[in-house]
């Protein structure tokens, strides 16, 4: 097995430069366990269908299991003279069992083999990412429960808008991540299809049993068209799209942590164990985890664009361009998993300054909408109420007054239909408590959200 698997057609050896340029073993060796699993199932099927003898099938399976055990014990020694992970395993098998190893590739091509490996890889990684997402969500729930009644300013356009609770704000991230998890689960439906047995593009002349292999490897079904099976990577693109959306969510969350951690906000203190310092400014404690998550989102978005661009001009069926699909996938998996774990640790150790947040919420006329709503309940059209309150706020700014410090007479100068009890409705506590509509920021609603979220994580409630 010193020659290339396809060397029979060629009269010259591959130039060393071209060999280095075309090899993929240095990165696709990451698929090695998935490749061996697929080969074991394929060999068992060949024996079961009588395409090779049962004795040869057993010899191949035993040899592959020994190789797998060796790799798990000693790791992979990459040989760059071997093109890819598939020929690497075949070489190791030849070394173990001799010429019988050459029968393994019967009724199979590297084209359907690599598609199988990637699908097995993504099935495994989606399970790991979903687990990491659930752990992160559990941290969010715990923090939200701790701050169900901690009032903070809700912002739009980074301007003070309405008072909300920190618990409510944190739960927004829980539901975003739940949708991310659901996207991966939905993507898995299209990944969970076995392509093995479709050959290079046209199928095979051997009486194979594709369902046998699919069942052995835990696939829900087999692919319907042999050309489509090896030619497309839409399932991988879909995975990268789900990952990119997740990283955009994490990036937005990270941006808020960066802002809240500044002295100007002072809403959160990050633990020393998840921050770093400056080489020149001794007072600094930097939110590097949040900043790196924010930055790494660009890598994952870029990986999605990379794979889409690779595919966009390819004619049917397989083209070597598709070798470039693996590194974006591997990098995305590593980036997403590390980002989730690091972010969860950062959030679990963070301390929120409820007093500082409440003080900020008391500034900036955050209960102006409550005054407008009060007027609407007195029969004033909303647009009129909005204008009246807007003029009142403008007057307050000119006279350095706050809504809570106004008398009813001062309010009635601009809003004649205001009732005496309106003053009590303009506190930030009253404002938050009043927003008890389903999904609102009232503590009672946040507690309901948290209870449902725990049920979602426990698998008791389906959200989508």
C-alpha positions as semicolon CSV with decimal commas, in nm:
position;residue;x (nm);y (nm);z (nm)
1;X;0,000;0,000;0,000
2;X;0,284;0,240;-0,081
3;X;0,115;0,343;-0,407
4;X;-0,180;0,574;-0,447
5;X;-0,512;0,391;-0,463
6;X;-0,562;0,526;-0,814
7;X;-0,202;0,489;-0,941
8;X;-0,278;0,222;-1,203
9;X;-0,377;0,480;-1,463
10;X;-0,065;0,694;-1,415
11;X;0,289;0,658;-1,548
12;X;0,446;0,921;-1,320
13;X;0,448;0,975;-0,946
14;X;0,275;1,281;-0,807
15;X;0,505;1,579;-0,771
16;X;0,584;1,647;-0,404
17;X;0,449;2,002;-0,429
18;X;0,120;1,877;-0,573
19;X;0,111;1,604;-0,312
20;X;0,134;1,864;-0,036
21;X;-0,119;2,087;-0,211
22;X;-0,382;1,818;-0,258
23;X;-0,351;1,617;0,064
24;X;-0,620;1,649;0,332
25;X;-0,498;1,397;0,588
26;X;-0,349;1,674;0,804
27;X;-0,700;1,798;0,882
28;X;-0,951;1,529;0,787
29;X;-0,779;1,283;1,024
30;X;-1,023;1,438;1,269
31;X;-1,288;1,221;1,103
32;X;-1,095;0,904;1,171
33;X;-1,327;0,741;1,426
34;X;-1,631;0,822;1,214
35;X;-1,456;0,680;0,908
36;X;-1,375;0,357;1,091
37;X;-1,733;0,326;1,219
38;X;-1,862;0,368;0,865
39;X;-1,614;0,114;0,729
40;X;-1,709;-0,143;0,993
41;X;-2,078;-0,112;0,904
42;X;-1,995;-0,128;0,532
43;X;-1,780;-0,441;0,577
44;X;-2,053;-0,609;0,781
45;X;-2,303;-0,533;0,507
46;X;-2,072;-0,672;0,236
47;X;-2,049;-0,998;0,430
48;X;-2,421;-1,008;0,509
49;X;-2,510;-0,963;0,141
50;X;-2,258;-1,222;0,025
51;X;-2,061;-0,967;-0,176
52;X;-1,747;-1,078;0,009
53;X;-1,713;-1,390;0,220
54;X;-1,820;-1,379;0,583
55;X;-1,467;-1,475;0,684
56;X;-1,320;-1,178;0,494
57;X;-1,586;-0,950;0,641
58;X;-1,503;-1,066;0,993
59;X;-1,130;-1,025;0,930
60;X;-1,182;-0,667;0,807
61;X;-1,409;-0,578;1,099
62;X;-1,165;-0,724;1,352
63;X;-0,878;-0,534;1,192
64;X;-1,073;-0,207;1,196
65;X;-1,164;-0,254;1,562
66;X;-0,799;-0,312;1,644
67;X;-0,702;0,006;1,455
68;X;-0,970;0,201;1,640
69;X;-0,841;0,073;1,975
70;X;-0,483;0,160;1,879
71;X;-0,583;0,513;1,778
72;X;-0,777;0,569;2,098
73;X;-0,474;0,457;2,296
74;X;-0,188;0,610;2,100
75;X;-0,349;0,878;1,883
76;X;-0,301;0,940;1,512
77;X;0,040;0,955;1,348
78;X;-0,028;1,160;1,037
79;X;0,150;1,043;0,723
80;X;0,132;1,327;0,470
81;X;0,221;1,094;0,184
82;X;-0,123;0,940;0,231
83;X;-0,388;1,153;0,064
84;X;-0,674;1,143;0,309
85;X;-0,825;0,976;0,612
86;X;-0,987;0,705;0,400
87;X;-0,665;0,583;0,238
88;X;-0,485;0,621;0,572
89;X;-0,722;0,373;0,736
90;X;-0,698;0,142;0,438
91;X;-0,317;0,153;0,463
92;X;-0,330;0,066;0,833
93;X;-0,570;-0,217;0,754
94;X;-0,334;-0,353;0,486
95;X;-0,054;-0,352;0,741
96;X;-0,272;-0,556;0,979
97;X;-0,452;-0,809;0,757
98;X;-0,283;-0,794;0,419
99;X;-0,451;-0,810;0,078
100;X;-0,796;-0,883;0,221
101;X;-0,803;-0,514;0,317
102;X;-0,844;-0,433;-0,052
103;X;-1,195;-0,581;-0,043
104;X;-1,323;-0,316;0,196
105;X;-1,366;-0,058;-0,078
106;X;-1,598;-0,284;-0,278
107;X;-1,924;-0,105;-0,374
108;X;-1,799;0,221;-0,226
109;X;-1,628;0,543;-0,335
110;X;-1,441;0,803;-0,137
111;X;-1,715;1,039;-0,257
112;X;-1,995;0,873;-0,062
113;X;-1,752;0,774;0,214
114;X;-1,655;1,132;0,299
115;X;-2,019;1,244;0,292
116;X;-2,094;0,970;0,542
117;X;-1,805;1,077;0,768
118;X;-1,914;1,441;0,771
119;X;-2,272;1,348;0,851
120;X;-2,159;1,123;1,138
121;X;-1,931;1,401;1,263
122;X;-2,209;1,661;1,257
123;X;-2,455;1,429;1,431
124;X;-2,206;1,389;1,714
125;X;-2,122;1,760;1,732
126;X;-2,483;1,877;1,726
127;X;-2,549;1,661;2,031
128;X;-2,249;1,819;2,206
129;X;-2,347;2,175;2,108
130;X;-2,706;2,118;2,221
131;X;-2,577;1,995;2,555
132;X;-2,356;2,302;2,592
133;X;-2,650;2,525;2,504
134;X;-2,865;2,363;2,771
135;X;-2,595;2,414;3,034
136;X;-2,565;2,779;2,935
137;X;-2,943;2,819;2,949
138;X;-2,945;2,670;3,300
139;X;-2,697;2,939;3,409
140;X;-2,922;3,206;3,258
141;X;-3,226;3,071;3,445
142;X;-3,040;3,070;3,776
143;X;-2,927;3,430;3,729
144;X;-3,274;3,538;3,618
145;X;-3,433;3,376;3,923
146;X;-3,185;3,558;4,144
147;X;-3,287;3,890;3,988
148;X;-3,661;3,852;3,929
149;X;-3,726;4,182;4,106
150;X;-3,402;4,368;4,027
151;X;-3,512;4,672;3,830
152;X;-3,298;4,813;3,550
153;X;-3,348;5,052;3,261
154;X;-3,473;4,885;2,947
155;X;-3,306;5,040;2,642
156;X;-3,395;5,097;2,281
157;X;-3,143;5,272;2,056
158;X;-2,920;5,253;2,369
159;X;-3,149;5,518;2,519
160;X;-3,354;5,477;2,837
161;X;-3,694;5,346;2,735
162;X;-3,895;5,170;3,008
163;X;-3,810;5,004;3,339
164;X;-3,773;4,626;3,326
165;X;-3,626;4,363;3,555
166;X;-3,286;4,205;3,501
167;X;-3,452;3,866;3,529
168;X;-3,677;3,954;3,237
169;X;-3,385;4,080;3,032
170;X;-3,181;3,764;3,094
171;X;-3,472;3,542;3,000
172;X;-3,478;3,707;2,657
173;X;-3,143;3,540;2,597
174;X;-3,277;3,205;2,716
175;X;-3,547;3,202;2,449
176;X;-3,307;3,315;2,178
177;X;-3,076;3,026;2,264
178;X;-3,372;2,788;2,272
179;X;-3,449;2,881;1,911
180;X;-3,082;2,825;1,828
181;X;-3,103;2,479;1,982
182;X;-3,416;2,408;1,783
183;X;-3,244;2,516;1,460
184;X;-2,971;2,259;1,522
185;X;-3,235;1,995;1,596
186;X;-3,417;2,079;1,274
187;X;-3,091;2,077;1,078
188;X;-3,021;1,731;1,220
189;X;-3,324;1,593;1,033
190;X;-3,151;1,659;0,701
191;X;-2,810;1,548;0,826
192;X;-2,950;1,219;0,954
193;X;-2,963;1,062;0,607
194;X;-2,714;0,796;0,499
195;X;-2,536;0,856;0,165
196;X;-2,319;0,542;0,175
197;X;-2,375;0,302;-0,112
198;X;-2,431;0,571;-0,373
199;X;-2,077;0,528;-0,504
200;X;-1,893;0,796;-0,696
201;X;-2,219;0,935;-0,838
202;X;-2,418;0,659;-1,014
203;X;-2,475;0,390;-0,753
204;X;-2,323;0,043;-0,772
205;X;-2,369;-0,283;-0,959
206;X;-2,333;-0,488;-0,639
207;X;-2,646;-0,610;-0,452
208;X;-2,584;-0,392;-0,145
209;X;-2,824;-0,327;0,141
210;X;-2,811;0,046;0,210
211;X;-3,073;0,023;0,483
212;X;-2,853;-0,223;0,672
213;X;-2,567;0,029;0,693
214;X;-2,799;0,316;0,777
215;X;-2,950;0,120;1,065
216;X;-2,608;0,015;1,197
217;X;-2,494;0,378;1,204
218;X;-2,814;0,520;1,348
219;X;-2,941;0,706;1,042
220;X;-3,313;0,767;1,001
221;X;-3,315;0,700;0,626
222;X;-3,104;0,665;0,311
223;X;-3,063;0,927;0,040
224;X;-3,287;0,901;-0,265
225;X;-3,056;1,011;-0,547
226;X;-2,696;0,901;-0,587
227;X;-2,581;1,219;-0,764
228;X;-2,739;1,446;-0,504
229;X;-2,587;1,231;-0,229
230;X;-2,227;1,312;-0,320
231;X;-2,264;1,648;-0,496
232;X;-2,422;1,870;-0,232
233;X;-2,317;2,003;0,104
234;X;-2,637;2,190;0,183
235;X;-2,667;1,996;0,509
236;X;-2,326;2,131;0,613
237;X;-2,420;2,481;0,500
238;X;-2,736;2,459;0,707
239;X;-2,533;2,359;1,011
240;X;-2,302;2,656;0,957
241;X;-2,601;2,887;0,915
242;X;-2,745;2,769;1,249
243;X;-2,402;2,816;1,407
244;X;-2,367;3,165;1,259
245;X;-2,706;3,273;1,397
246;X;-2,609;3,133;1,737
247;X;-2,281;3,325;1,733
248;X;-2,463;3,645;1,637
249;X;-2,681;3,597;1,946
250;X;-2,375;3,533;2,162
251;X;-2,204;3,837;2,012
252;X;-2,499;4,063;2,099
253;X;-2,508;3,923;2,453
254;X;-2,132;3,974;2,478
255;X;-2,169;4,335;2,366
256;X;-2,409;4,400;2,651
257;X;-2,169;4,245;2,902
258;X;-1,891;4,468;2,768
259;X;-2,110;4,777;2,804
260;X;-2,250;4,683;3,145
261;X;-1,900;4,614;3,272
262;X;-1,782;4,970;3,201
263;X;-1,761;5,224;3,488
264;X;-2,021;5,433;3,304
265;X;-2,278;5,154;3,341
266;X;-2,142;4,960;3,636
267;X;-2,417;4,701;3,610
268;X;-2,195;4,392;3,635
269;X;-1,867;4,290;3,792
270;X;-1,685;4,004;3,620
271;X;-1,488;3,759;3,826
272;X;-1,108;3,778;3,825
273;X;-1,095;3,417;3,701
274;X;-1,259;3,508;3,369
275;X;-1,089;3,842;3,301
276;X;-0,740;3,959;3,211
277;X;-0,530;4,267;3,279
278;X;-0,314;4,516;3,094
279;X;0,062;4,490;3,046
280;X;0,100;4,864;3,108
281;X;-0,205;4,985;3,304
282;X;-0,215;4,810;3,642
283;X;-0,571;4,913;3,725
284;X;-0,731;4,738;3,425
285;X;-0,958;4,433;3,435
286;X;-1,072;4,354;3,085
287;X;-1,381;4,155;2,973
288;X;-1,178;3,947;2,729
289;X;-1,418;3,652;2,716
290;X;-1,703;3,872;2,600
291;X;-1,480;4,056;2,355
292;X;-1,345;3,733;2,208
293;X;-1,691;3,582;2,170
294;X;-1,794;3,901;1,993
295;X;-1,492;3,873;1,765
296;X;-1,517;3,499;1,703
297;X;-1,867;3,543;1,564
298;X;-1,693;3,684;1,255
299;X;-1,504;3,359;1,207
300;X;-1,820;3,152;1,206
301;X;-2,005;3,390;0,975
302;X;-1,700;3,378;0,749
303;X;-1,701;2,998;0,754
304;X;-2,061;2,998;0,633
305;X;-1,973;3,233;0,348
306;X;-1,671;3,017;0,265
307;X;-1,874;2,699;0,222
308;X;-2,152;2,870;0,028
309;X;-1,895;3,025;-0,205
310;X;-1,721;2,690;-0,257
311;X;-2,049;2,534;-0,371
312;X;-2,204;2,813;-0,573
313;X;-2,040;2,738;-0,910
314;X;-1,990;2,362;-0,896
315;X;-2,130;2,142;-1,174
316;X;-2,263;1,799;-1,085
317;X;-2,145;1,577;-0,927
318;X;-1,842;1,562;-0,692
319;X;-1,560;1,813;-0,740
320;X;-1,235;1,835;-0,546
321;X;-1,334;2,185;-0,433
322;X;-1,549;2,010;-0,175
323;X;-1,236;1,900;0,008
324;X;-1,238;2,258;0,140
325;X;-1,560;2,200;0,334
326;X;-1,398;2,039;0,636
327;X;-1,179;2,311;0,782
328;X;-1,466;2,565;0,804
329;X;-1,680;2,297;0,970
330;X;-1,411;2,195;1,217
331;X;-1,327;2,554;1,303
332;X;-1,694;2,637;1,355
333;X;-1,752;2,343;1,587
334;X;-1,447;2,432;1,796
335;X;-1,537;2,800;1,809
336;X;-1,901;2,746;1,902
337;X;-1,831;2,489;2,172
338;X;-1,553;2,691;2,335
339;X;-1,756;3,013;2,317
340;X;-2,056;2,852;2,487
341;X;-1,847;2,702;2,766
342;X;-1,647;3,021;2,828
343;X;-1,956;3,244;2,821
344;X;-2,144;3,017;3,060
345;X;-1,854;3,028;3,304
346;X;-1,827;3,407;3,275
347;X;-2,199;3,454;3,340
348;X;-2,216;3,204;3,627
349;X;-1,946;3,393;3,818
350;X;-2,071;3,743;3,733
351;X;-2,214;3,970;4,003
352;X;-2,485;4,214;3,901
353;X;-2,514;4,546;4,082
354;X;-2,889;4,567;4,147
355;X;-2,860;4,896;4,335
356;X;-2,675;5,064;4,048
357;X;-2,926;4,935;3,794
358;X;-3,221;5,056;3,998
359;X;-3,067;5,401;4,033
360;X;-3,017;5,419;3,656
361;X;-3,378;5,312;3,599
362;X;-3,501;5,598;3,813
363;X;-3,345;5,848;3,573
364;X;-3,452;5,952;3,227
365;X;-3,836;5,961;3,246
366;X;-3,871;5,585;3,199
367;X;-4,231;5,590;3,324
368;X;-4,351;5,846;3,068
369;X;-4,533;5,570;2,880
370;X;-4,718;5,481;3,201
371;X;-4,848;5,837;3,221
372;X;-4,962;5,819;2,859
373;X;-5,136;5,485;2,928
374;X;-5,308;5,642;3,231
375;X;-5,447;5,919;3,011
376;X;-5,569;5,667;2,753
377;X;-5,764;5,494;3,028
378;X;-5,931;5,830;3,094
379;X;-6,050;5,841;2,733
380;X;-5,769;6,048;2,578
381;X;-5,665;5,921;2,231
382;X;-5,317;5,770;2,250
383;X;-5,166;6,013;1,999
384;X;-5,298;6,306;2,201
385;X;-5,175;6,152;2,526
386;X;-4,835;6,093;2,368
387;X;-4,809;6,459;2,265
388;X;-4,919;6,586;2,605
389;X;-4,666;6,374;2,791
390;X;-4,394;6,469;2,545
391;X;-4,454;6,838;2,615
392;X;-4,454;6,766;2,990
393;X;-4,117;6,589;2,963
394;X;-3,976;6,881;2,766
395;X;-4,095;7,119;3,040
396;X;-3,940;6,896;3,307
397;X;-3,605;6,905;3,129
398;X;-3,615;7,283;3,110
399;X;-3,704;7,309;3,479
400;X;-3,481;7,027;3,605
401;X;-3,770;6,823;3,737
402;X;-3,853;6,453;3,732
403;X;-4,195;6,292;3,679
404;X;-4,195;6,154;4,033
405;X;-4,141;6,501;4,181
406;X;-4,432;6,666;4,003
407;X;-4,755;6,772;4,165
408;X;-5,085;6,678;4,011
409;X;-5,140;7,043;3,919
410;X;-4,812;7,053;3,727
411;X;-4,911;6,740;3,537
412;X;-5,256;6,878;3,459
413;X;-5,105;7,185;3,295
414;X;-5,022;6,951;3,006
415;X;-5,257;6,658;3,070
416;X;-5,585;6,797;3,205
417;X;-5,752;6,456;3,241
418;X;-5,486;6,310;3,471
419;X;-5,630;6,166;3,793
420;X;-5,495;6,210;4,146
421;X;-5,370;5,849;4,168
422;X;-5,144;5,888;3,865
423;X;-4,846;5,984;4,083
424;X;-4,839;5,640;4,244
425;X;-4,842;5,481;3,898
426;X;-4,524;5,659;3,793
427;X;-4,279;5,479;4,023
428;X;-4,052;5,232;3,851
429;X;-4,180;4,954;4,079
430;X;-4,539;5,027;3,981
431;X;-4,444;5,047;3,615
432;X;-4,273;4,707;3,621
433;X;-4,551;4,541;3,822
434;X;-4,817;4,675;3,585
435;X;-4,666;4,503;3,284
436;X;-4,816;4,166;3,364
437;X;-4,929;4,078;3,013
438;X;-4,811;3,734;2,897
439;X;-4,436;3,761;2,839
440;X;-4,412;4,095;3,019
441;X;-4,156;4,216;3,269
442;X;-4,372;4,195;3,583
443;X;-4,202;3,970;3,841
444;X;-4,504;3,739;3,839
445;X;-4,461;3,690;3,463
446;X;-4,087;3,643;3,488
447;X;-4,143;3,370;3,747
448;X;-4,385;3,201;3,507
449;X;-4,125;3,223;3,229
450;X;-3,860;3,071;3,452
451;X;-4,086;2,784;3,552
452;X;-4,167;2,711;3,189
453;X;-3,801;2,742;3,090
454;X;-3,703;2,480;3,347
455;X;-3,970;2,250;3,207
456;X;-3,831;2,310;2,858
457;X;-3,481;2,211;2,968
458;X;-3,618;1,900;3,138
459;X;-3,796;1,802;2,817
460;X;-4,141;1,833;2,970
461;X;-4,256;2,114;2,740
462;X;-4,207;2,159;2,366
463;X;-4,163;2,518;2,253
464;X;-4,168;2,485;1,874
